[in-house]
Amino acid sequence: MTRHPDGDEPVTLLSVASPFEAQMMVAVLQQAGIQAEAIDRVQTGRGLFEPAQGAVMIRVRQRDVDAARRALQANAAAAKDIDWDSFDVGERADELPLRKPGRVPPIARAAAVVVAVMLLAGVIAWLATWFTP
């Protein structure tokens, strides 16, 4: 077991669901001068209907826990004050036409009809095996 000077032992500050979120928080902490690291921990699921769950731990030194919490709270408070509608993201870079939401392309409709007919034919063939001597 590694011995750490007082306050230098790493502790888990919090756990988040995604590595992206963890890296963003680590960047905020490092910008505030706090050493931090993200440790990805994956837990496997327990069967077909329960997928694998993941958690990413954000670890800091014991002596930096209070400062880390303050830095994350200050960052969250600053983010709430941003008026995202005031940002100019520029012109579109592509020439693609915009589609209305909910519209299904004709080729997808045709494919759905073909699949439905094939399934119906399969069910009829299966039933025919039950009723033929």
N, C-alpha and C positions, 0 to 999 in steps of 0.2 A: 504494500500500500504506500502510495506517495504521500509524503508529509508536505503540507503547505504552510507557509508563514501565516500568521493570524490574518484572516480576512481574504486570503488569496485562493481558498478552495472554491472550485466551480460549483455553482448551484443552479438549479433550473428556475428561471424567472417565470416562464409560462410555456404552455404548449399551444401550438396552432395547427390547423388542419393541413395546410399546404406548404411545400418548400418555398414557393414564391412569396407567400405572406411572411414566412420566417426570414427570408433574405432581405425583404424590405425593412423589417423591424431591426435586423442586425445592422443594416446600413444606417438607420436612424441613430442607433446606439453608438456606432462607431463614429458617426459625425459629431456626437456629443462627447467624444473622448473616452468612451467606455468600451473595454474589451468585451466582445460578445461572439458567440458561435452558435450555429444552428446544427442540431444533430437530428438526422432523419431516423425515425423508428417506425417500422412497418409491422403491423400485426396481421396475421393471416385470418381469413374468414373461417367460419365453422360449418361450411356446407355450401350447397348450391344457392340458397336464397339469402345468404349473408356474405356480402363481398368483403374483401380485405379492407381494413381500416388503417389509416396512417395518422401519425402525429409527429410533428416536428418540435423538438424541445429547443428553447432558446436559453442558453446558459451564459451566466455572467459570474464574476467573482463575488463572493459573499459581501465584501465591503462596498460593492457597487450596486447592490440591489435597490436601495432607496433612490439613488440617482437615476438608475435605469427606469424605474417606474415613473419618476417625474419627467424624464425625457420623452417617454412614450406618451404620457398624458399631454404634454405640451405639444407634441407633434399632432396628436388627434384633435386637440383644440384648434390648432392652426389650420388643419385641413377642413374643419367645419366652416371656417370663414371664407373659403375660396368660392368665388362666384364662377362656376364652370361655364355659365352661359356667356361670360365676357371673353372667353378664349376664342381666338380666330385660328381655326385649324387649316385654313387655306382652301384652295380649290381642289376638286376631285382630280386624282391623277389618272383615273381610268375613263374609258369611253363606254363602259357597259351600261345598258339600260337598267333602270330601277324597276323591279317588279312589285306589284301590289302584294302585301302579305296575304297568305291563304290561297293564292292562285297556284294550282297544280299544273305543271307543263303537260301538253298533250301527249308526249311520249311516255310520261309516267302514268297517265291515265290508261293508255293502250297497254302498257306492261301489266298494270293491275288487272285489266280485263283478261289478258292471256293467262295470268296466274290463276285467276278465279275459275276460268274454264278448265284449266288443267286439274285443279283440285276437284272440281265437280266431276270430271271424267274419271279421276282416280276413285272417288267415292262410289260412283256408279259401277265401275269395274269390280270393286271390292264387294259391293252388295250382290252383284251378279254371281260371284263365286259361292255365296251362301244359298242361292236359290236354284242353282243348276245341279242336276243329279250326277 
